[in-house]
Amino acid sequence: MALLKRLVEHDRPALSFTLDGQPASGLLGDTLLTAVLTASEHLRGSDFSAEP
């Protein structure tokens, strides 16, 4: 399940891409950051380490 939820604008065409070897999708007109954040399950592995 995605970490961030899209609240509005569900009516734009979807675009598929690969994120870390896994299929993902965003909406036409999304920035790359928006597409990645709405497709990702987490932002970092741990809140207590410096690792991404």
C-alpha positions in Angstrom: 0.0 0.0 0.0 1.3 3.5 -0.9 2.5 5.7 1.9 0.9 8.8 0.5 -2.7 9.0 -0.8 -3.9 11.0 -3.7 -7.0 13.1 -2.6 -8.0 14.7 -5.8 -7.5 14.5 -9.6 -8.1 10.8 -10.2 -9.3 11.4 -13.7 -6.0 11.9 -15.5 -4.5 9.1 -17.6 -2.1 6.7 -15.7 1.5 6.3 -16.8 3.4 3.1 -15.9 7.1 3.1 -14.8 9.5 0.9 -12.9 10.6 1.9 -9.4 13.5 -0.1 -7.9 12.7 -3.0 -10.2 9.0 -3.0 -9.4 6.1 -1.8 -11.6 4.5 1.4 -10.4 2.3 4.1 -11.9 1.6 7.8 -11.7 -0.7 10.2 -13.4 -0.1 12.2 -16.5 1.2 15.6 -15.4 2.6 14.4 -12.0 6.1 15.5 -11.1 8.6 12.6 -10.8 8.6 13.2 -7.0 4.8 12.9 -6.8 4.8 9.7 -8.8 7.5 8.1 -6.7 5.9 9.2 -3.3 2.5 7.9 -4.2 3.9 4.6 -5.5 6.3 4.0 -2.5 5.5 2.1 0.7 8.0 4.0 2.8 10.4 7.0 2.6 13.3 5.5 4.5 14.2 2.1 6.0 14.6 3.4 9.6 13.9 6.7 11.4 17.0 6.1 13.5 19.8 5.5 11.0 21.4 7.7 8.3 20.7 5.0 5.7 18.2 5.8 2.9 
